[in-house]
Amino acid sequence: MEDPTSGTTHDLLLALAGRVDDDLLRWARELVALGEDARAVEMLTASLVAAKAVLPPHVRSALVTAAHTARTDLGPAAALPPPEPEDGTEHRFAAPAGDDPVAGAVLDFPARPLTGCTVLLARRLTPAGTAPGPLPHPVVLVRVHDRTRRADVLTYQLAAALERAGAPASVEVLPADGPIPAYHAAALEVAVELRDDVTDERPWRPEPAPRPQPAPPPERHALAQPTELPPRRRAPEPHPLAAPSPTPRLAEETDRAGDLEHRVVEGTVEDTPAEDRAAEDRAVEDRAAEDSAVEDRAAEDSAAATARLRPAERELSTEPAHRLDAPRERYADDRDERDEPAEEADDARRDVPEEARAEPAVDADEPFPEPPSPHPLAAPRPVPVDDGRRPARPTPLRARNERPRPTVTPISRSAPKPIPLVKRNGPNPVPRPLPVGESRPPLRRVDDERDGFAPPQDERPEPVRDAPERRETPALESLADPLNGPLHQPLLAPLLDPTRPEDGPLGRADDGRADDGRADDGQADDGQADNGQADNGQAEDRRPDDRGSDDAVDGPAARQFDDEWSQEWLSGTWAMAPSALDEPAGGREEERAEDEPDRSPRPAPRPPARHRFSDADRERSDEAEEPAAPDAGRDETGMRSDSIARLSDADRQLLARLQAELLEGRRQRIGRRITNGVPTNGSHRGVPPDDYSA
Amino acid sequence: MSGARAAACHELLLRLAGRLPDELLWRMRDWLADGGQEVLASTLPRELLRHRAAITDDERELLETAVGSTHPLVDAVHPAAEPPPTQAEFEPGNGAVDTAALAVLAVVRGHPGCVELRQSWRGGQRIVLVIGAERPWELAGTLQRVMRAHGDRTPCVEVLPAHGERSSYHQAAIIGSRPLWRSATALVGA
């Protein structure tokens, strides 16, 4: 980092800290965070060239290299005055006051971006650049223990947050274990630690933990206990503490903090001669003491802090020194040895907080081991949540599956389950139930459809509900509703019932179960004496299917028919034809089913209607429609005569038409539909039901 | 040459007031005050292009004088028949004089050639208008730094010639301004 020549623009910006005005530095960092390094370098170079800034060799060379890379026309190599080595920095810093607004803004900054970071605050007492802002200028120092995040982005984020909070400040993000420019070293000497999120890496985990807590609190506890990270997590602590004052936190966290806190709390910086002398090594402090009382105070503070830290620093510095030496070499060469103590002090500071928490290196490593803890926490959270969600979602699916199963039993009779299931499950249940408004009932209907009854069901329910548009789907839904959810559609059943008696097919479906269905069957039977017999046979099979136990009995024979029916069902013609067939064929169901596959499919649709009626009738329609009640005794064959007797003249006429249609085959079905006001398409059968309802 | 070039730069930067961001304009004026004509020559054409600022023929002449006609980007700057009318709104404020205004006044009073000092507000941004000054770019740089020292991060200091055509931006600013000081000699002379 310190080595501006090391490469990154962020490093160059660090090296230029204090050499240009803070607004330009903030602007450049924003540009860098956005990836506009070239413009950032151009602006910096222009300002330095215009100001004829004298830079140390390493910074100047870095700037020249960056400007060349950015293709600027400024030519800093020739425009800038010759380099001059520097000894330390001319800038002086002081500890912030207890009520520093920047400290509050820093404490309010979310902990997540600062995970693995130590944030310190200092006030620069000296101007920077040719057009400096008011002083003392706040400088936020971020020591990054976790190298996984981008320093330039973090700098921009924190600076932007502070500016939004109305407390603009310079943000300097430094590596925790690398060499530090003299400017930052001087700032760190007096800086007050606002928050130590080195454990933040842990906090990262803890943060997610609170979220999952509702679901998997025990897991968190288990994780937290072994690691004891939560207590270490200082980020959360500072937040609560932040409100009172940032300084106390600092004191708590580090030894320095303690000293600094006392000073800060007092509101004045008190010097101790011994400490100052110890700090004399650092030219910056000495300069400060000489310059002015204020400067003296700042220097004294920094000196005292450094002196106190030194022992620990030296101890700690030995380790980091190895690391730092290599990178420092260039920088150290440029610098005087004076810089080293500052660096050591920095290291010591690092170490100090780390020791309090844990070793810095350990902290850096910890984040990696720690992440598992958050992971487990996160995992539990989603897991319970997902589980809860999953079961809820699947339940409807299961319900569908379950529903089809019961319906399957009737299906087994009427037609092969697999075929109808595919067809029915796919198109019928999905679209129909959704438009109808009751998704669940349609599911049941689907089951009915699986049985092969679906097409007829479609017809009946459709007319009742939204027949014209949803056609088959509503019918299926309505059918399913009576079977599975009679309670949901009790109202529909009565509506269906009146229509059913009129519509022979609906009545048939209801024959055994619902009065309405019976009435319908009677109509169909009456009108379709010849065809009606075969249809009736089928209808009977289907009816028992609808009934449940009866369906199981008829299953095998009916299944063959159902296969044919299922094909017809798929074609969609079934729905239309079966309704008509069902009505007339009420008596001769078996014959038609066996003899004619086409007819069999026709009756197949009828059965679905039966399902509706049977279920709905038993549960719903029975009560609603009285005419169906007399038909109750009509089951299948017997139903025909009864139904005919019950039918009105108009109904009888309709039945006659139906019979004629049955003779014609599918066309007859269409005719009925037309009579019902239903369009020709089986899918449109839903319309006829509407007509019935109307 | 340097004086004429700097004057051309200053005149061009004056005309660009309200057409380039304040944060950029004050910085360029600061560079100019520091004698950074070369810096402006390198950066101004690029910034004009970056901000899609079109310039009139007169402004192009100023640009060529300031930057040099050989600059590769001068020809790339968008042309404009007329300078765009300003949409900025200025208010004279309540007349209160704060320390920043006093500091500016202190500097202006001692600068040769200054006739009048006015202050206006564009939203929350203070606009300092100085009419008449020798080496106006230097006065502008100084006043900008004074303003920054008082917390104005993007000082808007317009050091206008005592006579001459002013842009719509400056006309609106003068109309929406309040006088802070007027030279006695200028009044007597008038």
Boltz contact constraints between the chains, C-beta under 6 A:
constraints:
  - contact:
      token1: [A, 23]
      token2: [B, 153]
      max_distance: 6.0
  - contact:
      token1: [A, 46]
      token2: [B, 39]
      max_distance: 6.0
  - contact:
      token1: [A, 46]
      token2: [B, 43]
      max_distance: 6.0
  - contact:
      token1: [A, 49]
      token2: [B, 39]
      max_distance: 6.0
  - contact:
      token1: [A, 50]
      token2: [B, 31]
      max_distance: 6.0
  - contact:
      token1: [A, 50]
      token2: [B, 34]
      max_distance: 6.0
  - contact:
      token1: [A, 50]
      token2: [B, 36]
      max_distance: 6.0
  - contact:
      token1: [A, 50]
      token2: [B, 39]
      max_distance: 6.0
  - contact:
      token1: [A, 51]
      token2: [B, 34]
      max_distance: 6.0
  - contact:
      token1: [A, 73]
      token2: [B, 42]
      max_distance: 6.0
  - contact:
      token1: [A, 74]
      token2: [B, 42]
      max_distance: 6.0
  - contact:
      token1: [A, 131]
      token2: [B, 30]
      max_distance: 6.0
  - contact:
      token1: [A, 131]
      token2: [B, 145]
      max_distance: 6.0
  - contact:
      token1: [A, 131]
      token2: [B, 148]
      max_distance: 6.0
  - contact:
      token1: [A, 133]
      token2: [B, 148]
      max_distance: 6.0
  - contact:
      token1: [A, 134]
      token2: [B, 151]
      max_distance: 6.0
